[in-house]
């Protein structure tokens, strides 16, 4: 019998809402994209979708679609970040196609492996660094 999904605790929901509000306020200062939309929760996990478009480089003006899934015990566990599709010819040493997500069980899209995301401190400068690092990958 499959285990029931763990609902997010109230403190995790409050923290995520606060972080998303802060993201919206700081997006221009940090040079990060606006939050595209909040997706329907899946198995008690909060998900957001982001569109990013590099301003320079070989993939300038290409649109990258990211899904970020936050675990029920956020920020004590890092989010799962997936690139949903990549332009032809896009390769990166930290992006893997069809990697199985331990958080969602999905294997769709491309898994973004960032050591900084695995840090167990997604507050203050670390959270900013993770956002900037995700933007830097694309």
C-alpha positions as CSV (number, residue, x, y, z in Angstrom):
1,X,0.0,0.0,0.0
2,X,1.4,3.4,-1.0
3,X,2.1,5.9,1.7
4,X,-0.1,8.9,1.8
5,X,1.6,12.2,0.9
6,X,2.8,14.3,3.7
7,X,1.0,17.6,3.9
8,X,3.2,20.7,4.3
9,X,3.4,22.0,7.8
10,X,2.0,25.5,8.6
11,X,5.5,26.9,9.2
12,X,6.8,25.6,5.8
13,X,3.8,27.2,4.0
14,X,4.4,30.5,5.8
15,X,8.1,30.4,5.0
16,X,7.4,29.6,1.3
17,X,4.9,32.4,1.0
18,X,7.3,34.8,2.7
19,X,10.2,33.7,0.4
20,X,8.0,34.1,-2.7
21,X,6.9,37.6,-1.7
22,X,10.6,38.5,-1.1
23,X,11.4,37.1,-4.5
24,X,8.8,39.3,-6.1
25,X,10.2,42.4,-4.3
26,X,13.9,41.6,-5.1
27,X,13.6,40.2,-8.6
28,X,14.8,43.4,-10.4
29,X,17.6,44.0,-7.9
30,X,18.8,40.4,-8.3
31,X,18.2,40.2,-12.0
32,X,16.0,37.2,-11.6
33,X,12.8,36.5,-13.5
34,X,9.3,37.2,-12.2
35,X,7.4,34.2,-10.8
36,X,5.3,33.0,-13.7
37,X,2.6,31.2,-11.8
38,X,1.9,29.0,-8.9
39,X,1.1,25.5,-10.1
40,X,-1.4,23.2,-8.5
41,X,0.1,21.4,-5.5
42,X,1.0,17.8,-6.2
43,X,1.0,15.4,-3.3
44,X,1.1,18.2,-0.8
45,X,4.0,19.9,-2.4
46,X,4.0,23.5,-3.5
47,X,5.2,24.1,-7.1
48,X,5.9,27.2,-9.1
49,X,6.7,27.7,-12.7
50,X,9.3,30.3,-14.0
51,X,10.1,31.4,-17.5
52,X,13.7,32.7,-18.0
53,X,15.3,34.2,-21.1
54,X,19.1,34.9,-21.1
55,X,19.9,38.4,-22.4
56,X,23.2,37.4,-23.9
57,X,25.2,34.3,-25.0
58,X,24.4,31.5,-27.4
59,X,20.9,31.0,-26.1
60,X,19.9,34.7,-25.9
61,X,16.2,35.2,-26.4
62,X,15.5,31.5,-25.9
63,X,12.8,30.8,-23.3
64,X,13.6,28.3,-20.6
65,X,10.7,26.9,-18.6
66,X,11.6,25.8,-15.0
67,X,9.4,24.1,-12.4
68,X,10.5,24.4,-8.8
69,X,8.9,22.0,-6.3
70,X,9.2,22.8,-2.6
71,X,9.0,19.9,-0.1
72,X,6.6,19.8,2.8
73,X,9.4,20.5,5.2
74,X,10.8,23.5,3.3
75,X,13.3,25.1,4.1
76,X,14.9,22.1,5.9
77,X,15.0,20.2,2.6
78,X,16.0,21.9,-0.7
79,X,13.6,22.4,-3.6
80,X,13.6,20.2,-6.7
81,X,14.4,22.3,-9.8
82,X,13.6,21.0,-13.3
83,X,14.2,22.5,-16.7
84,X,11.0,21.4,-18.5
85,X,12.4,21.7,-22.0
86,X,15.7,22.8,-23.5
87,X,16.5,24.4,-26.9
88,X,18.2,22.3,-29.5
89,X,21.9,22.0,-28.8
90,X,21.6,23.0,-25.1
91,X,24.0,21.1,-22.9
92,X,25.3,21.8,-19.4
93,X,27.3,19.5,-17.1
94,X,24.8,20.0,-14.2
95,X,21.7,19.3,-16.2
96,X,20.5,15.7,-16.7
97,X,17.6,14.5,-18.9
98,X,15.0,12.2,-17.3
99,X,16.6,12.1,-13.9
100,X,14.2,10.5,-11.3
101,X,13.2,13.1,-8.7
102,X,13.3,11.7,-5.1
103,X,10.9,14.5,-4.1
104,X,8.1,14.1,-6.7
105,X,8.9,10.8,-8.3
106,X,8.8,12.4,-11.7
107,X,11.3,11.8,-14.4
108,X,10.1,14.4,-16.9
109,X,12.2,17.3,-18.1
110,X,15.8,17.9,-17.1
111,X,17.0,17.7,-13.5
112,X,19.3,20.6,-12.4
113,X,21.9,19.5,-10.0
114,X,23.3,22.4,-8.0
115,X,25.5,21.7,-5.0
116,X,24.3,25.0,-3.4
117,X,20.7,23.7,-3.4
118,X,21.8,20.8,-1.3
119,X,23.0,23.1,1.5
120,X,20.7,22.9,4.4
121,X,20.5,26.7,4.8
122,X,18.2,28.3,2.3
123,X,17.9,31.6,4.2
124,X,19.3,35.0,3.6
125,X,22.3,35.1,1.4
126,X,22.0,31.3,0.6
127,X,18.5,31.6,-0.8
128,X,19.7,34.6,-3.0
129,X,22.7,32.6,-4.1
130,X,20.5,29.6,-5.1
131,X,18.2,31.9,-7.2
132,X,21.2,33.5,-8.8
133,X,22.8,30.1,-9.5
134,X,19.7,28.8,-11.2
135,X,19.6,31.9,-13.4
136,X,23.3,31.5,-14.1
137,X,22.8,27.9,-15.4
138,X,20.5,29.1,-18.2
